[in-house]
Amino acid sequence: MMTIAQILQDARAGMDKALEAARREFASIRTGKASASLLDTIRVDAYGQSMPINQVASVSAPEPRLLTVSPWDKGLTQTIERAIRDSDLGLNPSTQGGLIRVPLPQLNEQRRKDLVKVVHKLAEDGRIAVRHARTEGRDRLKKLEKVSEDDVKQAEKDLQKAHDDVMGRVDEMLKAKEVDILEV
């Protein structure tokens, strides 16, 4: 038998998970500065399976406009380079003696606008996940038995407040990322 507290806790956990996922997605969107997390979304076909790049190589940002990727297995160098080139990040890596150098091109106005659209879509995906957690929580509250209507109504208010808080944080992250992208 679920309690109101458990249902609210589960719903909040779902909302926090959605917020964290949005934060990770935002981190992978490139602004003008190099960041090792930029390549986190790239997957490499290694050892017969698709793996995140950070499981087959170390990624670092020695300069503001350059990433370096050091494959742990030198035999994967070409595969990693190809995965970076084929990603939708618009990067053009080159290999020098087992080290993959990934220069970050200057963002032009059109690319910045495209990235803002991508970030808005990611934010909307985050909002949808938060709404989904709220709806699921609300449905579970309605199915509760032997609980007063007032308690359920109060729980729904708490659920809505948690929803509004998380939505506000998604919007704040969106605004900050937008400023970051449009900053020349």
C-alpha positions as CSV (number, residue, x, y, z in Angstrom):
1,M,0.0,0.0,0.0
2,M,1.5,3.3,-1.1
3,T,1.3,6.4,1.1
4,I,0.9,10.0,0.0
5,A,4.4,10.7,1.2
6,Q,5.8,7.8,-1.0
7,I,3.9,9.0,-4.0
8,L,5.1,12.6,-3.6
9,Q,8.7,11.4,-3.1
10,D,8.5,9.2,-6.2
11,A,7.1,12.0,-8.3
12,R,9.8,14.5,-7.0
13,A,12.5,11.9,-7.8
14,G,11.1,11.6,-11.3
15,M,11.1,15.4,-11.7
16,D,14.7,15.6,-10.4
17,K,15.7,12.9,-12.8
18,A,14.2,14.8,-15.7
19,L,16.0,18.0,-14.6
20,E,19.3,16.2,-14.3
21,A,18.9,14.7,-17.8
22,A,18.2,18.1,-19.2
23,R,21.3,19.5,-17.4
24,R,23.4,16.7,-19.0
25,E,22.0,17.4,-22.4
26,F,22.6,21.1,-22.1
27,A,26.2,20.4,-21.1
28,S,26.8,18.5,-24.4
29,I,25.7,21.6,-26.4
30,R,28.7,23.5,-27.6
31,T,29.2,27.1,-26.8
32,G,32.3,29.0,-27.7
33,K,34.5,27.3,-25.1
34,A,35.9,23.8,-25.1
35,S,34.6,21.4,-22.5
36,A,35.4,17.7,-22.1
37,S,31.7,17.0,-21.6
38,L,31.1,18.2,-25.2
39,L,31.8,14.7,-26.6
40,D,29.8,12.8,-23.9
41,T,27.0,12.1,-26.3
42,I,29.3,10.5,-29.0
43,R,29.3,6.7,-29.1
44,V,32.1,4.6,-30.5
45,D,31.7,1.1,-32.0
46,A,34.4,-0.8,-30.0
47,Y,34.8,-4.4,-29.1
48,G,31.6,-5.3,-30.9
49,Q,29.4,-2.8,-29.0
50,S,28.5,0.9,-29.0
51,M,30.2,2.6,-26.1
52,P,30.4,6.2,-24.9
53,I,33.6,7.9,-25.9
54,N,34.7,8.4,-22.3
55,Q,34.8,4.6,-21.8
56,V,37.4,4.2,-24.6
57,A,39.5,7.3,-24.3
58,S,40.3,10.3,-22.1
59,V,39.0,13.7,-23.3
60,S,40.6,16.9,-22.1
61,A,40.4,20.6,-23.0
62,P,44.0,21.9,-22.9
63,E,43.0,25.2,-24.7
64,P,39.7,27.2,-24.9
65,R,39.3,26.2,-28.6
66,L,40.7,22.7,-28.6
67,L,39.8,19.2,-27.2
68,T,42.2,16.3,-27.2
69,V,41.2,12.7,-27.1
70,S,43.6,10.0,-26.0
71,P,42.4,6.5,-26.9
72,W,43.4,3.9,-24.3
73,D,43.6,1.3,-27.1
74,K,45.6,2.9,-30.0
75,G,43.8,0.5,-32.4
76,L,40.6,2.5,-31.9
77,T,42.1,5.8,-32.9
78,Q,40.5,5.8,-36.5
79,T,37.2,4.6,-35.2
80,I,37.0,7.3,-32.5
81,E,38.1,10.0,-35.0
82,R,35.3,8.8,-37.4
83,A,32.7,8.8,-34.7
84,I,33.6,12.4,-33.8
85,R,33.5,13.5,-37.4
86,D,30.1,11.7,-38.1
87,S,28.5,13.2,-35.0
88,D,26.1,16.2,-35.5
89,L,28.5,18.5,-33.6
90,G,30.1,19.7,-36.7
91,L,33.7,18.9,-35.6
92,N,36.7,18.0,-37.8
93,P,39.2,16.0,-35.8
94,S,42.7,15.1,-36.9
95,T,45.1,12.5,-35.5
96,Q,48.7,13.1,-34.7
97,G,50.7,10.2,-33.3
98,G,47.9,8.5,-31.5
99,L,46.4,11.7,-30.1
100,I,43.2,13.0,-31.7
101,R,43.0,16.8,-31.8
102,V,39.6,18.3,-32.1
103,P,39.7,22.1,-32.9
104,L,36.5,23.9,-32.2
105,P,35.4,26.2,-35.0
106,Q,34.3,29.7,-34.2
107,L,30.5,29.7,-34.0
108,N,28.8,31.7,-36.7
109,E,25.5,33.5,-36.3
110,Q,23.5,30.8,-38.1
111,R,25.1,28.0,-36.0
112,R,24.3,29.9,-32.8
113,K,20.6,30.2,-33.8
114,D,20.5,26.5,-34.7
115,L,22.0,25.7,-31.3
116,V,19.5,27.9,-29.5
117,K,16.7,25.9,-31.3
118,V,18.3,22.6,-30.2
119,V,18.5,23.9,-26.6
120,H,14.8,24.9,-26.7
121,K,13.9,21.4,-27.9
122,L,15.9,19.8,-25.1
123,A,14.3,22.1,-22.6
124,E,10.9,21.1,-23.9
125,D,11.8,17.4,-23.6
126,G,12.8,18.1,-20.0
127,R,9.5,19.9,-19.3
128,I,7.5,17.0,-20.8
129,A,9.3,14.5,-18.6
130,V,8.6,16.7,-15.5
131,R,4.9,16.9,-16.5
132,H,4.8,13.2,-17.0
133,A,6.2,12.7,-13.4
134,R,3.5,15.0,-12.1
135,T,0.7,13.3,-14.0
136,E,1.8,9.9,-12.9
137,G,1.9,11.1,-9.3
138,R,-1.6,12.6,-9.6
139,D,-3.0,9.4,-11.1
140,R,-1.5,7.4,-8.2
141,L,-3.0,9.8,-5.6
142,K,-6.4,9.4,-7.2
143,K,-6.2,5.7,-6.8
144,L,-5.5,5.8,-3.1
145,E,-8.1,4.2,-0.9
146,K,-8.9,5.0,2.8
147,V,-7.5,8.5,2.4
148,S,-9.5,11.7,3.0
149,E,-10.3,13.9,0.0
150,D,-8.6,16.9,1.8
151,D,-5.3,14.9,2.2
152,V,-5.4,14.1,-1.5
153,K,-6.1,17.7,-2.5
154,Q,-3.3,18.9,-0.3
155,A,-0.9,16.3,-1.8
156,E,-1.9,17.4,-5.3
157,K,-1.1,21.0,-4.3
158,D,2.3,19.9,-3.0
159,L,2.8,17.9,-6.2
160,Q,1.9,21.0,-8.3
161,K,4.4,23.2,-6.2
162,A,7.2,20.7,-6.8
163,H,6.3,20.7,-10.5
164,D,6.4,24.5,-10.7
165,D,9.7,24.6,-8.9
166,V,11.4,22.2,-11.3
167,M,9.8,23.9,-14.3
168,G,11.3,27.2,-13.1
169,R,14.7,25.6,-12.8
170,V,14.5,24.2,-16.3
171,D,13.6,27.7,-17.6
172,E,16.6,29.2,-15.7
173,M,18.9,26.6,-17.2
174,L,17.5,27.4,-20.6
175,K,18.0,31.1,-20.3
176,A,21.6,30.7,-19.0
177,K,22.5,28.3,-21.8
178,E,20.9,30.7,-24.4
179,V,23.0,33.6,-23.1
180,D,26.1,31.4,-23.1
181,I,25.5,30.3,-26.8
182,L,24.7,33.8,-28.1
183,E,27.7,35.4,-26.3
184,V,30.3,36.2,-29.0
